[in-house]
Amino acid sequence: MIDHDFISSCMWAMGAPLELAYVGPGGGLAAIGALLAVVAGLFAAVFGFLWYPIKRMLRRKDKSSAPRHEGNIT
């Protein structure tokens, strides 16, 4: 069955006046700053997760391709 309380709650929430949707300049800047911080954090996490293993792999490749000197060199 359809829950009439849920439907009436949804109708009440959709009927909110537009004045309640106003976000002041301080709140808006805080929201934008928080969003940018989350995006930068995700970017840094992905970058760190991908870059450091690739860097280590490249170092191993460079180290293995370098010529080896056997014996004492004076």
Backbone as JSON, one array per atom type, in Angstrom:
{
  "sequence": "MIDHDFISSCMWAMGAPLELAYVGPGGGLAAIGALLAVVAGLFAAVFGFLWYPIKRMLRRKDKSSAPRHEGNIT",
  "N": [[0.82, -1.19, 0.0], [0.28, 2.31, -0.43], [2.07, 4.69, 1.38], [0.61, 7.18, 3.03], [1.5, 9.16, 4.74], [4.18, 9.51, 4.03], [3.92, 10.47, 1.4], [2.49, 12.85, 1.85], [4.4, 14.2, 3.36], [6.43, 14.54, 1.47], [5.1, 16.2, -0.37], [4.72, 18.44, 1.26], [7.4, 19.21, 1.68], [8.19, 19.92, -0.89], [6.73, 22.17, -1.26], [7.93, 24.37, -0.11], [8.57, 27.83, 0.49], [10.34, 30.06, -1.77], [12.04, 31.83, -0.49], [13.22, 30.48, 1.56], [15.24, 29.14, 0.37], [17.39, 30.77, 0.06], [20.82, 31.47, 0.21], [23.21, 33.03, 2.02], [26.05, 35.3, 1.44], [28.26, 34.53, 3.03], [27.72, 31.87, 3.78], [27.52, 30.77, 1.25], [30.12, 31.14, 0.2], [31.5, 29.55, 2.02], [30.42, 27.04, 1.42], [31.27, 26.74, -1.25], [34.05, 26.78, -0.84], [34.34, 24.46, 0.74], [33.52, 22.52, -1.1], [35.52, 22.82, -3.07], [37.73, 22.04, -1.52], [37.16, 19.35, -1.04], [37.24, 18.34, -3.67], [39.93, 18.91, -4.32], [41.19, 17.31, -2.41], [40.38, 14.73, -3.22], [41.6, 14.69, -5.75], [44.32, 14.85, -4.98], [44.54, 12.46, -3.57], [44.07, 10.51, -5.58], [46.16, 11.17, -7.31], [48.43, 10.67, -5.66], [48.04, 7.96, -5.18], [48.38, 6.87, -7.7], [50.77, 8.02, -8.77], [53.11, 7.55, -7.12], [53.63, 4.68, -7.13], [54.17, 4.41, -9.89], [56.4, 6.07, -10.14], [58.23, 4.67, -8.54], [58.45, 2.34, -10.06], [59.62, 3.36, -12.38], [62.09, 4.19, -11.34], [63.24, 1.73, -10.65], [63.5, 0.64, -13.18], [65.33, 2.44, -14.36], [67.5, 1.99, -12.67], [68.1, -0.69, -13.17], [68.86, -0.63, -15.82], [71.19, 0.78, -15.83], [74.73, 0.75, -16.38], [76.76, -1.8, -14.92], [79.55, -1.86, -12.8], [82.12, -4.01, -12.3], [84.27, -5.18, -9.78], [87.11, -3.42, -8.28], [87.39, 0.03, -8.67], [89.7, 2.42, -9.05]],
  "CA": [[0.0, 0.0, 0.0], [0.98, 3.6, -0.46], [2.15, 5.34, 2.69], [0.1, 8.55, 2.85], [2.34, 10.08, 5.51], [5.36, 9.8, 3.21], [3.51, 11.31, 0.27], [2.17, 14.19, 2.34], [5.66, 14.83, 3.75], [7.1, 14.97, 0.23], [4.37, 17.36, -0.89], [5.01, 19.57, 2.14], [8.78, 19.63, 1.46], [8.28, 20.57, -2.2], [5.97, 23.41, -1.24], [8.62, 25.39, 0.68], [8.73, 29.09, -0.24], [11.66, 30.29, -2.33], [12.87, 32.6, 0.44], [13.96, 29.54, 2.41], [16.35, 28.6, -0.4], [18.44, 31.78, -0.02], [22.08, 31.22, 0.91], [23.94, 34.29, 2.1], [27.4, 35.27, 0.87], [29.17, 33.78, 3.89], [27.41, 30.45, 3.64], [27.84, 30.37, -0.12], [31.58, 31.0, 0.08], [31.9, 28.38, 2.8], [30.04, 25.84, 0.66], [32.17, 26.64, -2.39], [35.36, 26.4, -0.31], [34.29, 23.05, 1.14], [33.48, 21.72, -2.32], [36.87, 22.84, -3.66], [38.62, 21.25, -0.67], [36.87, 17.93, -1.3], [37.75, 18.02, -5.01], [41.39, 18.9, -4.23], [41.57, 16.12, -1.65], [40.22, 13.56, -4.09], [42.65, 14.76, -6.77], [45.59, 14.51, -4.34], [44.52, 11.03, -3.25], [44.25, 9.75, -6.82], [47.51, 11.45, -7.78], [49.36, 9.93, -4.82], [47.82, 6.53, -5.36], [48.9, 6.46, -9.0], [52.09, 8.54, -9.1], [54.24, 6.97, -6.4], [54.01, 3.37, -7.69], [54.77, 4.61, -11.21], [57.73, 6.62, -9.9], [59.08, 3.59, -8.05], [58.69, 1.45, -11.18], [60.58, 4.02, -13.26], [63.4, 4.15, -10.69], [63.77, 0.37, -10.8], [63.87, 0.48, -14.58], [66.57, 3.19, -14.56], [68.56, 1.35, -11.91], [68.47, -1.96, -13.8], [69.47, -0.38, -17.13], [72.49, 1.44, -15.66], [75.83, -0.22, -16.49], [77.34, -2.22, -13.65], [81.01, -1.96, -12.78], [82.57, -5.13, -11.47], [85.63, -5.04, -9.26], [87.51, -2.13, -7.7], [87.76, 1.11, -9.59], [90.44, 3.43, -8.28]],
  "C": [[0.87, 1.26, 0.0], [0.93, 4.23, 0.92], [1.76, 6.82, 2.52], [0.91, 9.56, 3.63], [3.58, 10.48, 4.71], [5.02, 10.73, 2.07], [3.19, 12.72, 0.75], [3.42, 14.92, 2.81], [6.43, 15.33, 2.54], [6.41, 16.2, -0.36], [4.64, 18.6, -0.05], [6.42, 20.1, 1.89], [8.93, 20.35, 0.12], [7.57, 21.91, -2.23], [6.64, 24.51, -0.44], [8.76, 26.68, -0.13], [10.18, 29.3, -0.7], [12.58, 31.04, -1.39], [13.7, 31.68, 1.34], [15.17, 28.95, 1.69], [17.51, 29.59, -0.5], [19.65, 31.37, 0.81], [22.85, 32.52, 0.88], [25.35, 34.17, 1.56], [28.38, 34.47, 1.72], [28.97, 32.28, 3.77], [27.75, 29.93, 2.25], [29.33, 30.18, -0.32], [32.09, 29.81, 0.87], [31.58, 27.08, 2.06], [30.95, 25.64, -0.54], [33.56, 26.21, -1.94], [35.4, 24.94, 0.11], [34.27, 22.13, -0.07], [34.86, 21.67, -2.99], [37.85, 22.02, -2.84], [38.4, 19.75, -0.89], [37.42, 17.51, -2.65], [39.28, 17.95, -4.99], [41.88, 17.69, -3.46], [41.45, 14.85, -2.46], [41.29, 13.52, -5.17], [44.0, 14.35, -6.18], [45.65, 13.03, -4.0], [44.75, 10.17, -4.49], [45.66, 9.95, -7.35], [48.54, 10.66, -6.98], [49.25, 8.44, -5.0], [48.41, 6.04, -6.67], [50.35, 6.85, -9.22], [53.22, 7.8, -8.41], [54.57, 5.55, -6.85], [54.65, 3.49, -9.07], [56.19, 5.14, -11.06], [58.69, 5.53, -9.43], [59.42, 2.62, -9.19], [59.71, 2.06, -12.14], [61.98, 4.02, -12.66], [64.03, 2.77, -10.82], [64.24, 0.14, -12.22], [65.18, 1.2, -14.87], [67.74, 2.52, -13.86], [69.02, 0.06, -12.58], [69.13, -1.74, -15.15], [70.82, 0.31, -17.02], [73.6, 0.39, -15.76], [76.41, -0.53, -15.12], [78.85, -2.33, -13.8], [81.38, -3.07, -11.82], [83.99, -4.85, -11.01], [85.87, -3.65, -8.71], [87.88, -1.14, -8.8], [88.44, 2.17, -8.75], [90.96, 4.52, -9.14]]
}
